[in-house]
């Protein structure tokens, strides 16, 4: 299902969009859909990287704690 969207762009941005769409042999609407989709995926990837960094830091801390316990036993 598609929804309609109204978008105002300044002239310079619109010229850049049109030039990029033309270069890729895409209609403006298709270019904008792909560009927005790409940006949304980038944001998702950034969120995932951030989450993985946080979880990795938690795991690293736990791993160091376990390592110190084993060193104390040895």
CHARMM-style PDB file with segment names, atoms N, HN, CA, C and O in Angstrom:
ATOM      1  N   UNK     1       0.836  -1.182   0.000  1.00  0.00      PROA
ATOM      2  CA  UNK     1       0.000   0.000   0.000  1.00  0.00      PROA
ATOM      3  C   UNK     1       0.880   1.244   0.000  1.00  0.00      PROA
ATOM      4  O   UNK     1       1.857   1.322   0.745  1.00  0.00      PROA
ATOM      5  N   UNK     2       0.540   2.183  -0.813  1.00  0.00      PROA
ATOM      6  HN  UNK     2      -0.254   2.120  -1.418  1.00  0.00      PROA
ATOM      7  CA  UNK     2       1.283   3.442  -0.901  1.00  0.00      PROA
ATOM      8  C   UNK     2       0.468   4.571  -0.309  1.00  0.00      PROA
ATOM      9  O   UNK     2      -0.763   4.558  -0.328  1.00  0.00      PROA
ATOM     10  N   UNK     3       1.175   5.532   0.208  1.00  0.00      PROA
ATOM     11  HN  UNK     3       2.175   5.543   0.224  1.00  0.00      PROA
ATOM     12  CA  UNK     3       0.559   6.757   0.715  1.00  0.00      PROA
ATOM     13  C   UNK     3       1.166   7.926  -0.047  1.00  0.00      PROA
ATOM     14  O   UNK     3       2.338   7.899  -0.423  1.00  0.00      PROA
ATOM     15  N   UNK     4       0.372   8.924  -0.262  1.00  0.00      PROA
ATOM     16  HN  UNK     4      -0.580   8.945   0.043  1.00  0.00      PROA
ATOM     17  CA  UNK     4       0.841  10.124  -0.946  1.00  0.00      PROA
ATOM     18  C   UNK     4       1.535  11.034   0.055  1.00  0.00      PROA
ATOM     19  O   UNK     4       1.165  11.089   1.228  1.00  0.00      PROA
ATOM     20  N   UNK     5       2.546  11.745  -0.428  1.00  0.00      PROA
ATOM     21  HN  UNK     5       2.846  11.701  -1.381  1.00  0.00      PROA
ATOM     22  CA  UNK     5       3.319  12.639   0.425  1.00  0.00      PROA
ATOM     23  C   UNK     5       3.599  13.924  -0.343  1.00  0.00      PROA
ATOM     24  O   UNK     5       3.985  13.897  -1.512  1.00  0.00      PROA
ATOM     25  N   UNK     6       3.400  15.030   0.325  1.00  0.00      PROA
ATOM     26  HN  UNK     6       3.087  15.052   1.274  1.00  0.00      PROA
ATOM     27  CA  UNK     6       3.730  16.319  -0.271  1.00  0.00      PROA
ATOM     28  C   UNK     6       5.069  16.764   0.311  1.00  0.00      PROA
ATOM     29  O   UNK     6       5.284  16.677   1.520  1.00  0.00      PROA
ATOM     30  N   UNK     7       5.960  17.234  -0.541  1.00  0.00      PROA
ATOM     31  HN  UNK     7       5.786  17.304  -1.524  1.00  0.00      PROA
ATOM     32  CA  UNK     7       7.302  17.585  -0.104  1.00  0.00      PROA
ATOM     33  C   UNK     7       7.727  18.889  -0.764  1.00  0.00      PROA
ATOM     34  O   UNK     7       7.625  19.031  -1.982  1.00  0.00      PROA
ATOM     35  N   UNK     8       8.194  19.826   0.020  1.00  0.00      PROA
ATOM     36  HN  UNK     8       8.276  19.711   1.010  1.00  0.00      PROA
ATOM     37  CA  UNK     8       8.727  21.083  -0.512  1.00  0.00      PROA
ATOM     38  C   UNK     8      10.251  21.026  -0.429  1.00  0.00      PROA
ATOM     39  O   UNK     8      10.817  20.771   0.634  1.00  0.00      PROA
ATOM     40  N   UNK     9      10.899  21.265  -1.554  1.00  0.00      PROA
ATOM     41  HN  UNK     9      10.439  21.472  -2.418  1.00  0.00      PROA
ATOM     42  CA  UNK     9      12.362  21.309  -1.610  1.00  0.00      PROA
ATOM     43  C   UNK     9      12.771  22.667  -2.166  1.00  0.00      PROA
ATOM     44  O   UNK     9      12.098  23.229  -3.030  1.00  0.00      PROA
ATOM     45  N   UNK    10      13.877  23.178  -1.660  1.00  0.00      PROA
ATOM     46  HN  UNK    10      14.424  22.721  -0.958  1.00  0.00      PROA
ATOM     47  CA  UNK    10      14.348  24.432  -2.255  1.00  0.00      PROA
ATOM     48  C   UNK    10      14.892  24.134  -3.650  1.00  0.00      PROA
ATOM     49  O   UNK    10      15.195  22.989  -3.985  1.00  0.00      PROA
ATOM     50  N   UNK    11      15.008  25.177  -4.443  1.00  0.00      PROA
ATOM     51  HN  UNK    11      14.762  26.107  -4.172  1.00  0.00      PROA
ATOM     52  CA  UNK    11      15.368  25.014  -5.854  1.00  0.00      PROA
ATOM     53  C   UNK    11      16.688  24.272  -6.054  1.00  0.00      PROA
ATOM     54  O   UNK    11      16.803  23.420  -6.935  1.00  0.00      PROA
ATOM     55  N   UNK    12      17.675  24.599  -5.234  1.00  0.00      PROA
ATOM     56  HN  UNK    12      17.581  25.290  -4.518  1.00  0.00      PROA
ATOM     57  CA  UNK    12      18.997  23.964  -5.396  1.00  0.00      PROA
ATOM     58  C   UNK    12      18.909  22.460  -5.147  1.00  0.00      PROA
ATOM     59  O   UNK    12      19.453  21.668  -5.917  1.00  0.00      PROA
ATOM     60  N   UNK    13      18.232  22.073  -4.085  1.00  0.00      PROA
ATOM     61  HN  UNK    13      17.790  22.717  -3.460  1.00  0.00      PROA
ATOM     62  CA  UNK    13      18.098  20.651  -3.770  1.00  0.00      PROA
ATOM     63  C   UNK    13      17.314  19.945  -4.870  1.00  0.00      PROA
ATOM     64  O   UNK    13      17.673  18.841  -5.279  1.00  0.00      PROA
ATOM     65  N   UNK    14      16.258  20.569  -5.342  1.00  0.00      PROA
ATOM     66  HN  UNK    14      15.966  21.466  -5.010  1.00  0.00      PROA
ATOM     67  CA  UNK    14      15.453  19.967  -6.404  1.00  0.00      PROA
ATOM     68  C   UNK    14      16.280  19.762  -7.675  1.00  0.00      PROA
ATOM     69  O   UNK    14      16.162  18.730  -8.335  1.00  0.00      PROA
ATOM     70  N   UNK    15      17.116  20.746  -8.015  1.00  0.00      PROA
ATOM     71  HN  UNK    15      17.212  21.585  -7.478  1.00  0.00      PROA
ATOM     72  CA  UNK    15      17.996  20.588  -9.195  1.00  0.00      PROA
ATOM     73  C   UNK    15      18.956  19.421  -8.994  1.00  0.00      PROA
ATOM     74  O   UNK    15      19.205  18.651  -9.922  1.00  0.00      PROA
ATOM     75  N   UNK    16      19.494  19.288  -7.779  1.00  0.00      PROA
ATOM     76  HN  UNK    16      19.291  19.913  -7.026  1.00  0.00      PROA
ATOM     77  CA  UNK    16      20.415  18.174  -7.495  1.00  0.00      PROA
ATOM     78  C   UNK    16      19.694  16.834  -7.569  1.00  0.00      PROA
ATOM     79  O   UNK    16      20.231  15.864  -8.103  1.00  0.00      PROA
ATOM     80  N   UNK    17      18.486  16.782  -7.035  1.00  0.00      PROA
ATOM     81  HN  UNK    17      18.049  17.571  -6.601  1.00  0.00      PROA
ATOM     82  CA  UNK    17      17.676  15.554  -7.111  1.00  0.00      PROA
ATOM     83  C   UNK    17      17.413  15.203  -8.570  1.00  0.00      PROA
ATOM     84  O   UNK    17      17.606  14.062  -8.988  1.00  0.00      PROA
ATOM     85  N   UNK    18      16.972  16.188  -9.337  1.00  0.00      PROA
ATOM     86  HN  UNK    18      16.816  17.115  -8.997  1.00  0.00      PROA
ATOM     87  CA  UNK    18      16.675  15.932 -10.746  1.00  0.00      PROA
ATOM     88  C   UNK    18      17.916  15.490 -11.519  1.00  0.00      PROA
ATOM     89  O   UNK    18      17.837  14.595 -12.360  1.00  0.00      PROA
ATOM     90  N   UNK    19      19.055  16.110 -11.239  1.00  0.00      PROA
ATOM     91  HN  UNK    19      19.119  16.837 -10.555  1.00  0.00      PROA
ATOM     92  CA  UNK    19      20.298  15.725 -11.924  1.00  0.00      PROA
ATOM     93  C   UNK    19      20.691  14.298 -11.564  1.00  0.00      PROA
ATOM     94  O   UNK    19      21.079  13.519 -12.435  1.00  0.00      PROA
ATOM     95  N   UNK    20      20.590  13.957 -10.285  1.00  0.00      PROA
ATOM     96  HN  UNK    20      20.275  14.591  -9.578  1.00  0.00      PROA
ATOM     97  CA  UNK    20      20.949  12.598  -9.860  1.00  0.00      PROA
ATOM     98  C   UNK    20      19.982  11.577 -10.450  1.00  0.00      PROA
ATOM     99  O   UNK    20      20.409  10.524 -10.923  1.00  0.00      PROA
ATOM    100  N   UNK    21      18.697  11.874 -10.427  1.00  0.00      PROA
ATOM    101  HN  UNK    21      18.350  12.730 -10.043  1.00  0.00      PROA
ATOM    102  CA  UNK    21      17.700  10.961 -11.000  1.00  0.00      PROA
ATOM    103  C   UNK    21      17.959  10.774 -12.496  1.00  0.00      PROA
ATOM    104  O   UNK    21      17.906   9.654 -13.005  1.00  0.00      PROA
ATOM    105  N   UNK    22      18.234  11.862 -13.186  1.00  0.00      PROA
ATOM    106  HN  UNK    22      18.277  12.772 -12.772  1.00  0.00      PROA
ATOM    107  CA  UNK    22      18.520  11.796 -14.625  1.00  0.00      PROA
ATOM    108  C   UNK    22      19.760  10.937 -14.895  1.00  0.00      PROA
ATOM    109  O   UNK    22      19.768  10.103 -15.799  1.00  0.00      PROA
ATOM    110  N   UNK    23      20.799  11.157 -14.096  1.00  0.00      PROA
ATOM    111  HN  UNK    23      20.793  11.835 -13.361  1.00  0.00      PROA
ATOM    112  CA  UNK    23      22.047  10.392 -14.260  1.00  0.00      PROA
ATOM    113  C   UNK    23      21.811   8.891 -14.076  1.00  0.00      PROA
ATOM    114  O   UNK    23      22.446   8.071 -14.739  1.00  0.00      PROA
ATOM    115  N   UNK    24      20.906   8.544 -13.184  1.00  0.00      PROA
ATOM    116  HN  UNK    24      20.390   9.210 -12.646  1.00  0.00      PROA
ATOM    117  CA  UNK    24      20.606   7.136 -12.906  1.00  0.00      PROA
ATOM    118  C   UNK    24      19.470   6.597 -13.774  1.00  0.00      PROA
ATOM    119  O   UNK    24      19.060   5.444 -13.634  1.00  0.00      PROA
ATOM    120  N   UNK    25      18.969   7.448 -14.672  1.00  0.00      PROA
ATOM    121  HN  UNK    25      19.302   8.385 -14.785  1.00  0.00      PROA
ATOM    122  CA  UNK    25      17.859   7.067 -15.558  1.00  0.00      PROA
ATOM    123  C   UNK    25      16.641   6.607 -14.760  1.00  0.00      PROA
ATOM    124  O   UNK    25      16.016   5.593 -15.072  1.00  0.00      PROA
ATOM    125  N   UNK    26      16.324   7.376 -13.728  1.00  0.00      PROA
ATOM    126  HN  UNK    26      16.832   8.200 -13.474  1.00  0.00      PROA
ATOM    127  CA  UNK    26      15.185   7.077 -12.875  1.00  0.00      PROA
ATOM    128  C   UNK    26      14.227   8.257 -12.860  1.00  0.00      PROA
ATOM    129  O   UNK    26      14.651   9.409 -12.950  1.00  0.00      PROA
ATOM    130  N   UNK    27      12.934   7.970 -12.744  1.00  0.00      PROA
ATOM    131  HN  UNK    27      12.589   7.034 -12.670  1.00  0.00      PROA
ATOM    132  CA  UNK    27      12.005   9.070 -12.501  1.00  0.00      PROA
ATOM    133  C   UNK    27      12.296   9.680 -11.126  1.00  0.00      PROA
ATOM    134  O   UNK    27      12.796   8.999 -10.230  1.00  0.00      PROA
ATOM    135  N   UNK    28      11.984  10.942 -10.972  1.00  0.00      PROA
ATOM    136  HN  UNK    28      11.577  11.495 -11.700  1.00  0.00      PROA
ATOM    137  CA  UNK    28      12.231  11.640  -9.705  1.00  0.00      PROA
ATOM    138  C   UNK    28      11.616  10.878  -8.526  1.00  0.00      PROA
ATOM    139  O   UNK    28      12.265  10.690  -7.497  1.00  0.00      PROA
ATOM    140  N   UNK    29      10.370  10.444  -8.680  1.00  0.00      PROA
ATOM    141  HN  UNK    29       9.842  10.596  -9.515  1.00  0.00      PROA
ATOM    142  CA  UNK    29       9.684   9.749  -7.587  1.00  0.00      PROA
ATOM    143  C   UNK    29      10.428   8.475  -7.178  1.00  0.00      PROA
ATOM    144  O   UNK    29      10.594   8.207  -5.988  1.00  0.00      PROA
ATOM    145  N   UNK    30      10.869   7.704  -8.150  1.00  0.00      PROA
ATOM    146  HN  UNK    30      10.734   7.922  -9.116  1.00  0.00      PROA
ATOM    147  CA  UNK    30      11.616   6.466  -7.857  1.00  0.00      PROA
ATOM    148  C   UNK    30      12.921   6.798  -7.166  1.00  0.00      PROA
ATOM    149  O   UNK    30      13.298   6.145  -6.192  1.00  0.00      PROA
ATOM    150  N   UNK    31      13.623   7.825  -7.672  1.00  0.00      PROA
ATOM    151  HN  UNK    31      13.317   8.355  -8.463  1.00  0.00      PROA
ATOM    152  CA  UNK    31      14.874   8.232  -7.045  1.00  0.00      PROA
ATOM    153  C   UNK    31      14.655   8.613  -5.589  1.00  0.00      PROA
ATOM    154  O   UNK    31      15.401   8.175  -4.713  1.00  0.00      PROA
ATOM    155  N   UNK    32      13.631   9.429  -5.324  1.00  0.00      PROA
ATOM    156  HN  UNK    32      13.025   9.785  -6.035  1.00  0.00      PROA
ATOM    157  CA  UNK    32      13.360   9.860  -3.952  1.00  0.00      PROA
ATOM    158  C   UNK    32      12.957   8.685  -3.065  1.00  0.00      PROA
ATOM    159  O   UNK    32      13.369   8.625  -1.907  1.00  0.00      PROA
ATOM    160  N   UNK    33      12.162   7.752  -3.583  1.00  0.00      PROA
ATOM    161  HN  UNK    33      11.827   7.801  -4.524  1.00  0.00      PROA
ATOM    162  CA  UNK    33      11.791   6.570  -2.800  1.00  0.00      PROA
ATOM    163  C   UNK    33      13.041   5.768  -2.426  1.00  0.00      PROA
ATOM    164  O   UNK    33      13.189   5.339  -1.282  1.00  0.00      PROA
ATOM    165  N   UNK    34      13.935   5.569  -3.395  1.00  0.00      PROA
ATOM    166  HN  UNK    34      13.814   5.918  -4.325  1.00  0.00      PROA
ATOM    167  CA  UNK    34      15.158   4.812  -3.130  1.00  0.00      PROA
ATOM    168  C   UNK    34      16.070   5.562  -2.164  1.00  0.00      PROA
ATOM    169  O   UNK    34      16.672   4.953  -1.279  1.00  0.00      PROA
ATOM    170  N   UNK    35      16.175   6.870  -2.328  1.00  0.00      PROA
ATOM    171  HN  UNK    35      15.686   7.365  -3.047  1.00  0.00      PROA
ATOM    172  CA  UNK    35      17.036   7.672  -1.446  1.00  0.00      PROA
ATOM    173  C   UNK    35      16.523   7.633  -0.013  1.00  0.00      PROA
ATOM    174  O   UNK    35      17.302   7.463   0.925  1.00  0.00      PROA
ATOM    175  N   UNK    36      15.224   7.789   0.155  1.00  0.00      PROA
ATOM    176  HN  UNK    36      14.592   7.927  -0.607  1.00  0.00      PROA
ATOM    177  CA  UNK    36      14.649   7.751   1.500  1.00  0.00      PROA
ATOM    178  C   UNK    36      14.812   6.362   2.095  1.00  0.00      PROA
ATOM    179  O   UNK    36      15.161   6.230   3.268  1.00  0.00      PROA
ATOM    180  N   UNK    37      14.566   5.327   1.306  1.00  0.00      PROA
ATOM    181  HN  UNK    37      14.282   5.434   0.353  1.00  0.00      PROA
ATOM    182  CA  UNK    37      14.749   3.957   1.783  1.00  0.00      PROA
ATOM    183  C   UNK    37      16.185   3.689   2.215  1.00  0.00      PROA
ATOM    184  O   UNK    37      16.430   3.047   3.236  1.00  0.00      PROA
ATOM    185  N   UNK    38      17.121   4.185   1.430  1.00  0.00      PROA
ATOM    186  HN  UNK    38      16.921   4.707   0.601  1.00  0.00      PROA
ATOM    187  CA  UNK    38      18.532   4.015   1.764  1.00  0.00      PROA
ATOM    188  C   UNK    38      18.880   4.717   3.077  1.00  0.00      PROA
ATOM    189  O   UNK    38      19.606   4.173   3.909  1.00  0.00      PROA
ATOM    190  N   UNK    39      18.358   5.919   3.250  1.00  0.00      PROA
ATOM    191  HN  UNK    39      17.768   6.361   2.574  1.00  0.00      PROA
ATOM    192  CA  UNK    39      18.633   6.671   4.475  1.00  0.00      PROA
ATOM    193  C   UNK    39      18.034   5.984   5.698  1.00  0.00      PROA
ATOM    194  O   UNK    39      18.658   5.931   6.757  1.00  0.00      PROA
ATOM    195  N   UNK    40      16.828   5.463   5.545  1.00  0.00      PROA
ATOM    196  HN  UNK    40      16.321   5.507   4.685  1.00  0.00      PROA
ATOM    197  CA  UNK    40      16.179   4.750   6.653  1.00  0.00      PROA
ATOM    198  C   UNK    40      16.990   3.506   7.022  1.00  0.00      PROA
ATOM    199  O   UNK    40      17.154   3.205   8.205  1.00  0.00      PROA
ATOM    200  N   UNK    41      17.495   2.785   6.025  1.00  0.00      PROA
ATOM    201  HN  UNK    41      17.362   3.029   5.064  1.00  0.00      PROA
ATOM    202  CA  UNK    41      18.332   1.596   6.304  1.00  0.00      PROA
ATOM    203  C   UNK    41      19.629   1.997   7.006  1.00  0.00      PROA
ATOM    204  O   UNK    41      20.087   1.296   7.908  1.00  0.00      PROA
ATOM    205  N   UNK    42      20.231   3.135   6.592  1.00  0.00      PROA
ATOM    206  HN  UNK    42      19.859   3.704   5.859  1.00  0.00      PROA
ATOM    207  CA  UNK    42      21.446   3.636   7.258  1.00  0.00      PROA
ATOM    208  C   UNK    42      21.183   3.893   8.740  1.00  0.00      PROA
ATOM    209  O   UNK    42      21.991   3.531   9.595  1.00  0.00      PROA
ATOM    210  N   UNK    43      20.071   4.506   9.026  1.00  0.00      PROA
ATOM    211  HN  UNK    43      19.415   4.800   8.331  1.00  0.00      PROA
ATOM    212  CA  UNK    43      19.715   4.786  10.422  1.00  0.00      PROA
ATOM    213  C   UNK    43      19.563   3.481  11.182  1.00  0.00      PROA
ATOM    214  O   UNK    43      20.031   3.364  12.315  1.00  0.00      PROA
ATOM    215  N   UNK    44      18.911   2.497  10.568  1.00  0.00      PROA
ATOM    216  HN  UNK    44      18.531   2.592   9.648  1.00  0.00      PROA
ATOM    217  CA  UNK    44      18.768   1.181  11.197  1.00  0.00      PROA
ATOM    218  C   UNK    44      20.113   0.534  11.468  1.00  0.00      PROA
ATOM    219  O   UNK    44      20.319  -0.060  12.526  1.00  0.00      PROA
ATOM    220  N   UNK    45      21.039   0.648  10.506  1.00  0.00      PROA
ATOM    221  HN  UNK    45      20.871   1.131   9.646  1.00  0.00      PROA
ATOM    222  CA  UNK    45      22.380   0.081  10.688  1.00  0.00      PROA
ATOM    223  C   UNK    45      23.128   0.785  11.821  1.00  0.00      PROA
ATOM    224  O   UNK    45      23.821   0.142  12.609  1.00  0.00      PROA
ATOM    225  N   UNK    46      22.980   2.120  11.897  1.00  0.00      PROA
ATOM    226  HN  UNK    46      22.416   2.642  11.257  1.00  0.00      PROA
ATOM    227  CA  UNK    46      23.624   2.860  12.993  1.00  0.00      PROA
ATOM    228  C   UNK    46      23.080   2.420  14.340  1.00  0.00      PROA
ATOM    229  O   UNK    46      23.840   2.229  15.290  1.00  0.00      PROA
ATOM    230  N   UNK    47      21.775   2.259  14.424  1.00  0.00      PROA
ATOM    231  HN  UNK    47      21.158   2.414  13.652  1.00  0.00      PROA
ATOM    232  CA  UNK    47      21.165   1.801  15.682  1.00  0.00      PROA
ATOM    233  C   UNK    47      21.682   0.420  16.060  1.00  0.00      PROA
ATOM    234  O   UNK    47      22.003   0.166  17.221  1.00  0.00      PROA
ATOM    235  N   UNK    48      21.761  -0.468  15.076  1.00  0.00      PROA
ATOM    236  HN  UNK    48      21.500  -0.262  14.133  1.00  0.00      PROA
ATOM    237  CA  UNK    48      22.249  -1.823  15.336  1.00  0.00      PROA
ATOM    238  C   UNK    48      23.704  -1.794  15.778  1.00  0.00      PROA
ATOM    239  O   UNK    48      24.070  -2.486  16.728  1.00  0.00      PROA
ATOM    240  N   UNK    49      24.553  -0.996  15.099  1.00  0.00      PROA
ATOM    241  HN  UNK    49      24.255  -0.434  14.327  1.00  0.00      PROA
ATOM    242  CA  UNK    49      25.963  -0.890  15.501  1.00  0.00      PROA
ATOM    243  C   UNK    49      26.082  -0.383  16.927  1.00  0.00      PROA
ATOM    244  O   UNK    49      26.883  -0.893  17.710  1.00  0.00      PROA
ATOM    245  N   UNK    50      25.295   0.607  17.258  1.00  0.00      PROA
ATOM    246  HN  UNK    50      24.644   1.021  16.621  1.00  0.00      PROA
ATOM    247  CA  UNK    50      25.328   1.161  18.612  1.00  0.00      PROA
ATOM    248  C   UNK    50      24.921   0.104  19.631  1.00  0.00      PROA
ATOM    249  O   UNK    50      25.566  -0.055  20.667  1.00  0.00      PROA
ATOM    250  N   UNK    51      23.860  -0.608  19.330  1.00  0.00      PROA
ATOM    251  HN  UNK    51      23.336  -0.479  18.488  1.00  0.00      PROA
ATOM    252  CA  UNK    51      23.401  -1.669  20.241  1.00  0.00      PROA
ATOM    253  C   UNK    51      24.455  -2.768  20.391  1.00  0.00      PROA
ATOM    254  O   UNK    51      24.704  -3.255  21.494  1.00  0.00      PROA
ATOM    255  N   UNK    52      25.069  -3.149  19.274  1.00  0.00      PROA
ATOM    256  HN  UNK    52      24.867  -2.753  18.378  1.00  0.00      PROA
ATOM    257  CA  UNK    52      26.102  -4.187  19.329  1.00  0.00      PROA
ATOM    258  C   UNK    52      27.316  -3.721  20.131  1.00  0.00      PROA
ATOM    259  O   UNK    52      27.907  -4.503  20.875  1.00  0.00      PROA
ATOM    260  N   UNK    53      27.690  -2.440  19.980  1.00  0.00      PROA
ATOM    261  HN  UNK    53      27.210  -1.804  19.376  1.00  0.00      PROA
ATOM    262  CA  UNK    53      28.807  -1.905  20.763  1.00  0.00      PROA
ATOM    263  C   UNK    53      28.506  -1.977  22.252  1.00  0.00      PROA
ATOM    264  O   UNK    53      29.353  -2.388  23.045  1.00  0.00      PROA
ATOM    265  N   UNK    54      27.294  -1.574  22.630  1.00  0.00      PROA
ATOM    266  HN  UNK    54      26.606  -1.240  21.986  1.00  0.00      PROA
ATOM    267  CA  UNK    54      26.906  -1.599  24.040  1.00  0.00      PROA
ATOM    268  C   UNK    54      26.904  -3.029  24.580  1.00  0.00      PROA
ATOM    269  O   UNK    54      27.422  -3.293  25.665  1.00  0.00      PROA
ATOM    270  N   UNK    55      26.320  -3.939  23.818  1.00  0.00      PROA
ATOM    271  HN  UNK    55      25.900  -3.724  22.937  1.00  0.00      PROA
ATOM    272  CA  UNK    55      26.269  -5.334  24.261  1.00  0.00      PROA
ATOM    273  C   UNK    55      27.657  -5.956  24.304  1.00  0.00      PROA
ATOM    274  O   UNK    55      27.956  -6.760  25.187  1.00  0.00      PROA
ATOM    275  N   UNK    56      28.500  -5.584  23.354  1.00  0.00      PROA
ATOM    276  HN  UNK    56      28.258  -4.930  22.637  1.00  0.00      PROA
ATOM    277  CA  UNK    56      29.867  -6.088  23.342  1.00  0.00      PROA
ATOM    278  C   UNK    56      30.636  -5.602  24.564  1.00  0.00      PROA
ATOM    279  O   UNK    56      31.407  -6.351  25.164  1.00  0.00      PROA
ATOM    280  N   UNK    57      30.421  -4.345  24.923  1.00  0.00      PROA
ATOM    281  HN  UNK    57      29.795  -3.736  24.436  1.00  0.00      PROA
ATOM    282  CA  UNK    57      31.089  -3.797  26.111  1.00  0.00      PROA
ATOM    283  C   UNK    57      30.638  -4.536  27.363  1.00  0.00      PROA
ATOM    284  O   UNK    57      31.450  -4.819  28.243  1.00  0.00      PROA
ATOM    285  N   UNK    58      29.352  -4.849  27.447  1.00  0.00      PROA
ATOM    286  HN  UNK    58      28.692  -4.619  26.732  1.00  0.00      PROA
ATOM    287  CA  UNK    58      28.848  -5.608  28.596  1.00  0.00      PROA
ATOM    288  C   UNK    58      29.466  -7.004  28.637  1.00  0.00      PROA
ATOM    289  O   UNK    58      29.864  -7.489  29.696  1.00  0.00      PROA
ATOM    290  N   UNK    59      29.538  -7.635  27.484  1.00  0.00      PROA
ATOM    291  HN  UNK    59      29.214  -7.241  26.624  1.00  0.00      PROA
ATOM    292  CA  UNK    59      30.122  -8.969  27.402  1.00  0.00      PROA
ATOM    293  C   UNK    59      31.603  -8.934  27.742  1.00  0.00      PROA
ATOM    294  O   UNK    59      32.103  -9.819  28.437  1.00  0.00      PROA
ATOM    295  N   UNK    60      32.309  -7.917  27.257  1.00  0.00      PROA
ATOM    296  HN  UNK    60      31.903  -7.198  26.692  1.00  0.00      PROA
ATOM    297  CA  UNK    60      33.742  -7.802  27.540  1.00  0.00      PROA
ATOM    298  C   UNK    60      33.970  -7.661  29.041  1.00  0.00      PROA
ATOM    299  O   UNK    60      34.882  -8.273  29.596  1.00  0.00      PROA
ATOM    300  N   UNK    61      33.146  -6.859  29.691  1.00  0.00      PROA
ATOM    301  HN  UNK    61      32.404  -6.362  29.240  1.00  0.00      PROA
ATOM    302  CA  UNK    61      33.286  -6.694  31.139  1.00  0.00      PROA
ATOM    303  C   UNK    61      33.070  -7.999  31.867  1.00  0.00      PROA
ATOM    304  O   UNK    61      33.818  -8.326  32.788  1.00  0.00      PROA
ATOM    305  N   UNK    62      32.067  -8.743  31.471  1.00  0.00      PROA
ATOM    306  HN  UNK    62      31.460  -8.477  30.723  1.00  0.00      PROA
ATOM    307  CA  UNK    62      31.800 -10.048  32.093  1.00  0.00      PROA
ATOM    308  C   UNK    62      32.940 -11.024  31.814  1.00  0.00      PROA
ATOM    309  O   UNK    62      33.335 -11.786  32.696  1.00  0.00      PROA
ATOM    310  N   UNK    63      33.469 -11.001  30.591  1.00  0.00      PROA
ATOM    311  HN  UNK    63      33.148 -10.382  29.875  1.00  0.00      PROA
ATOM    312  CA  UNK    63      34.584 -11.882  30.238  1.00  0.00      PROA
ATOM    313  C   UNK    63      35.809 -11.574  31.085  1.00  0.00      PROA
ATOM    314  O   UNK    63      36.496 -12.494  31.529  1.00  0.00      PROA
ATOM    315  N   UNK    64      36.093 -10.307  31.316  1.00  0.00      PROA
ATOM    316  HN  UNK    64      35.535  -9.560  30.955  1.00  0.00      PROA
ATOM    317  CA  UNK    64      37.236  -9.931  32.148  1.00  0.00      PROA
ATOM    318  C   UNK    64      37.039 -10.399  33.592  1.00  0.00      PROA
ATOM    319  O   UNK    64      37.988 -10.837  34.243  1.00  0.00      PROA
ATOM    320  N   UNK    65      35.808 -10.306  34.085  1.00  0.00      PROA
ATOM    321  HN  UNK    65      35.037  -9.950  33.556  1.00  0.00      PROA
ATOM    322  CA  UNK    65      35.515 -10.764  35.440  1.00  0.00      PROA
ATOM    323  C   UNK    65      35.773 -12.262  35.563  1.00  0.00      PROA
ATOM    324  O   UNK    65      36.388 -12.710  36.530  1.00  0.00      PROA
ATOM    325  N   UNK    66      35.305 -13.037  34.582  1.00  0.00      PROA
ATOM    326  HN  UNK    66      34.806 -12.673  33.796  1.00  0.00      PROA
ATOM    327  CA  UNK    66      35.510 -14.484  34.596  1.00  0.00      PROA
ATOM    328  C   UNK    66      36.993 -14.811  34.471  1.00  0.00      PROA
ATOM    329  O   UNK    66      37.485 -15.707  35.157  1.00  0.00      PROA
ATOM    330  N   UNK    67      37.707 -14.105  33.613  1.00  0.00      PROA
ATOM    331  HN  UNK    67      37.307 -13.377  33.055  1.00  0.00      PROA
ATOM    332  CA  UNK    67      39.142 -14.331  33.439  1.00  0.00      PROA
ATOM    333  C   UNK    67      39.878 -14.096  34.757  1.00  0.00      PROA
ATOM    334  O   UNK    67      40.752 -14.884  35.121  1.00  0.00      PROA
ATOM    335  N   UNK    68      39.544 -13.038  35.467  1.00  0.00      PROA
ATOM    336  HN  UNK    68      38.835 -12.398  35.171  1.00  0.00      PROA
ATOM    337  CA  UNK    68      40.191 -12.746  36.744  1.00  0.00      PROA
ATOM    338  C   UNK    68      39.893 -13.840  37.767  1.00  0.00      PROA
ATOM    339  O   UNK    68      40.754 -14.188  38.574  1.00  0.00      PROA
ATOM    340  N   UNK    69      38.675 -14.383  37.733  1.00  0.00      PROA
ATOM    341  HN  UNK    69      37.975 -14.101  37.076  1.00  0.00      PROA
ATOM    342  CA  UNK    69      38.340 -15.481  38.651  1.00  0.00      PROA
ATOM    343  C   UNK    69      39.194 -16.703  38.345  1.00  0.00      PROA
ATOM    344  O   UNK    69      39.696 -17.354  39.261  1.00  0.00      PROA
ATOM    345  N   UNK    70      39.365 -17.025  37.050  1.00  0.00      PROA
ATOM    346  HN  UNK    70      38.957 -16.496  36.306  1.00  0.00      PROA
ATOM    347  CA  UNK    70      40.189 -18.166  36.689  1.00  0.00      PROA
ATOM    348  C   UNK    70      41.658 -17.928  37.048  1.00  0.00      PROA
ATOM    349  O   UNK    70      42.350 -18.847  37.488  1.00  0.00      PROA
ATOM    350  N   UNK    71      42.129 -16.698  36.860  1.00  0.00      PROA
ATOM    351  HN  UNK    71      41.567 -15.952  36.503  1.00  0.00      PROA
ATOM    352  CA  UNK    71      43.515 -16.390  37.228  1.00  0.00      PROA
ATOM    353  C   UNK    71      43.703 -16.541  38.731  1.00  0.00      PROA
ATOM    354  O   UNK    71      44.761 -16.992  39.171  1.00  0.00      PROA
ATOM    355  N   UNK    72      42.712 -16.178  39.525  1.00  0.00      PROA
ATOM    356  HN  UNK    72      41.852 -15.812  39.168  1.00  0.00      PROA
ATOM    357  CA  UNK    72      42.807 -16.297  40.966  1.00  0.00      PROA
ATOM    358  C   UNK    72      42.848 -17.771  41.378  1.00  0.00      PROA
ATOM    359  O   UNK    72      43.492 -18.113  42.370  1.00  0.00      PROA
ATOM    360  N   UNK    73      42.184 -18.632  40.643  1.00  0.00      PROA
ATOM    361  HN  UNK    73      41.661 -18.354  39.837  1.00  0.00      PROA
ATOM    362  CA  UNK    73      42.159 -20.054  40.949  1.00  0.00      PROA
ATOM    363  C   UNK    73      43.496 -20.696  40.605  1.00  0.00      PROA
ATOM    364  O   UNK    73      43.953 -21.600  41.304  1.00  0.00      PROA
ATOM    365  N   UNK    74      44.127 -20.224  39.519  1.00  0.00      PROA
ATOM    366  HN  UNK    74      43.756 -19.489  38.951  1.00  0.00      PROA
ATOM    367  CA  UNK    74      45.365 -20.848  39.030  1.00  0.00      PROA
ATOM    368  C   UNK    74      46.530 -20.619  39.929  1.00  0.00      PROA
ATOM    369  OT1 UNK    74      47.633 -21.085  39.643  1.00  0.00      PROA
TER     370      UNK     74
END
